């Protein structure tokens, strides 16, 4: 049973806001704590509890990073989920580094959206593969981390074992450790061991970077070859 999670929607699009509000209400365990048309018009009063999650709808321009930073400056513990349509991998990285916990496509399905929210609340940092797929042929092989550094993904796909390749594909799809353990009939502890090994081999610092690495390196095309 889910505990009730307070959520705030920040969006300049009133119709899109209405849809998000309706979606949160139908999810039952999300409680709408507020709505604002822009980050500058969203404020937390002294003594007021922070929402647990903020859904931030943004356009595709560099001012978005300032908007994320503004919200993060007010909310130290809340999860920030950004909805946008930018397909620039560097921008995706910058959004996460600016303080967001997720960057999702505005065209995402309602069921997938709720599933991603659940993962974010559970502590995952995620980026929709739909935002990355159009740029895969550019051969980008770095991901800017939140710490300001750039983490190189220089290990070849062939270094992964067949099971690690399968688990990495699951990570790309946004599966949790529990979902992966059920799929392969292994314990969550075993999944964690595999995930740590994957991160070490590809020089990634977290699951999001691992997923981006897999997409950049055409992992979906390589999975079948590795697994046979």
C-alpha positions in Angstrom: 0.0 0.0 0.0 1.4 3.4 -1.0 1.6 6.3 1.5 0.1 9.6 0.3 2.7 11.7 -1.6 2.3 15.5 -1.9 2.9 16.9 -5.3 3.1 20.4 -6.9 2.7 21.1 -10.6 4.5 24.0 -12.2 3.4 24.6 -15.8 2.7 27.6 -18.1 0.3 25.5 -20.1 -3.1 25.5 -18.3 -4.5 22.6 -20.4 -1.4 20.5 -19.7 -1.7 21.4 -16.0 -5.3 20.2 -16.0 -4.2 16.9 -17.4 -1.5 16.4 -14.9 -3.7 17.3 -12.0 -6.3 14.8 -13.2 -3.7 12.1 -13.6 -2.3 12.7 -10.1 -5.8 12.4 -8.6 -6.6 9.2 -10.4 -3.3 7.7 -9.1 -4.9 7.8 -5.6 -1.8 8.0 -3.6 -0.6 11.4 -4.9 -2.1 14.5 -3.3 -2.0 17.8 -5.1 -0.4 20.4 -2.8 -0.3 23.3 -5.2 -0.2 24.6 -8.8 1.9 27.5 -10.2 2.3 28.8 -13.8 6.0 29.4 -13.4 8.9 28.7 -11.0 9.1 32.3 -10.0 5.5 32.2 -8.9 6.0 29.2 -6.7 7.0 29.9 -3.1 7.2 28.0 0.1 6.2 30.0 3.2 8.3 29.8 6.3 7.2 26.8 8.4 5.4 25.3 5.4 6.2 21.7 4.6 7.9 21.0 1.3 6.0 18.9 -1.3 7.6 15.5 -1.8 7.6 15.8 -5.5 7.5 18.8 -8.0 6.5 18.3 -11.6 8.1 21.0 -13.7 6.9 21.5 -17.3 9.4 23.5 -19.3 10.0 24.7 -22.9 13.2 23.9 -24.8 15.5 26.7 -24.0 18.5 27.4 -21.8 16.4 29.4 -19.3 15.1 26.0 -18.2 18.3 25.4 -16.2 17.8 28.6 -14.3 14.2 27.5 -13.5 15.4 24.2 -12.2 18.0 25.9 -10.1 15.4 28.3 -8.7 13.1 25.5 -7.6 15.9 23.4 -6.2 17.0 26.5 -4.2 13.7 26.6 -2.5 13.3 22.8 -2.1 16.2 20.9 -0.6 14.6 17.5 -0.3 11.8 17.4 -2.8 12.1 15.3 -5.9 12.0 17.4 -9.1 10.6 15.8 -12.3 11.1 17.8 -15.5 8.8 17.3 -18.5 10.2 18.5 -21.8 11.0 17.5 -25.3 14.7 18.4 -25.7 16.6 15.7 -27.5 20.1 17.1 -26.9 21.9 14.6 -24.7 24.1 17.4 -23.2 21.0 19.3 -22.2 19.6 16.1 -20.6 22.8 15.8 -18.5 22.7 19.5 -17.6 19.0 19.2 -16.4 20.1 16.4 -14.0 23.2 18.3 -12.8 21.0 21.4 -12.2 19.1 19.5 -9.6 16.4 17.6 -11.3 15.7 13.9 -10.4 14.1 13.0 -13.7 13.8 14.3 -17.3 10.8 12.8 -19.0 9.2 13.4 -22.5 6.0 15.4 -22.5 4.6 12.8 -24.8 5.0 10.0 -22.3 2.0 7.8 -21.7 0.0 8.3 -18.4 0.8 4.8 -17.1 4.5 5.1 -17.8 4.5 8.6 -16.2 3.1 7.2 -12.9 5.6 4.4 -13.0 8.5 6.8 -13.5 7.1 9.0 -10.6 7.1 5.9 -8.4 10.8 5.2 -9.3 11.8 8.8 -8.6 10.1 8.8 -5.2 12.0 5.6 -4.5 15.2 7.4 -5.1 16.0 6.7 -8.7 17.3 9.3 -11.2 15.8 8.8 -14.6 15.8 10.1 -18.2 13.3 9.0 -20.8 15.0 7.0 -23.5 12.6 8.8 -26.0 14.6 12.0 -25.3 17.9 10.3 -26.2 17.1 7.9 -29.1 17.1 10.6 -31.9 20.7 11.5 -31.0 22.2 8.0 -30.8 23.9 8.2 -34.2 26.0 11.2 -33.1 28.3 9.0 -31.0 28.3 11.0 -27.9 30.1 9.1 -25.2 30.2 11.4 -22.1 27.7 12.3 -19.5 28.0 15.4 -17.3 27.6 14.5 -13.6 25.9 16.6 -10.9 29.3 17.1 -9.3 30.3 19.1 -12.4 32.7 16.5 -13.7 32.4 14.6 -17.0 32.4 10.9 -16.7 33.8 9.0 -19.7 32.0 5.9 -20.9 34.9 4.1 -22.6 34.5 0.4 -21.8 33.4 -1.8 -24.7 30.0 -3.6 -24.6 31.8 -6.9 -25.1 33.2 -6.6 -21.5 29.8 -7.3 -20.1 28.7 -10.8 -19.4 25.4 -12.1 -21.0 23.5 -11.6 -17.8 24.9 -8.2 -17.2 23.9 -7.2 -20.8 20.3 -8.4 -20.1 20.2 -6.5 -16.8 21.5 -3.4 -18.5 18.8 -3.6 -21.0 16.3 -3.7 -18.1 17.9 -0.6 -16.6 17.5 1.2 -20.0 13.8 0.2 -19.8 13.6 1.7 -16.3 13.1 -1.5 -14.4 13.7 -1.6 -10.6 15.9 -4.2 -8.9 12.8 -6.0 -7.7 11.4 -6.1 -11.3 14.7 -7.4 -12.6 14.9 -10.1 -9.9 11.4 -11.3 -10.8 12.2 -11.4 -14.5 15.3 -13.5 -14.2 14.2 -15.4 -11.0 17.2 -14.2 -9.0 17.5 -12.4 -5.7 17.6 -8.6 -5.4 21.0 -9.0 -3.8 22.2 -10.8 -6.9 20.8 -8.0 -9.1 22.7 -5.4 -7.0 25.9 -7.3 -7.4 25.4 -7.3 -11.2 24.5 -3.6 -11.3 27.6 -2.7 -9.3 29.7 -4.8 -11.8 28.1 -3.1 -14.8 28.7 0.4 -13.4 32.4 -0.5 -12.7 33.0 -2.0 -16.2 31.5 1.0 -18.1 32.8 3.6 -15.7 29.3 4.9 -14.8 28.4 6.4 -11.5 24.7 5.5 -11.4 21.8 3.7 -13.2 20.9 6.8 -15.3 24.5 7.1 -16.6 24.5 3.4 -17.3 21.2 3.7 -19.3 22.6 6.6 -21.3 25.8 4.7 -22.0 23.8 1.8 -23.3 21.8 3.9 -25.6 24.8 5.9 -26.9 26.6 2.6 -27.7 23.7 1.0 -29.5 23.2 -1.4 -26.7 19.8 -2.6 -28.0 21.5 -3.8 -31.2 24.3 -5.5 -29.2 22.2 -7.4 -26.6 21.2 -10.3 -28.8 24.8 -10.9 -29.9 26.1 -10.8 -26.3 23.3 -13.0 -25.0 23.8 -15.9 -27.4 
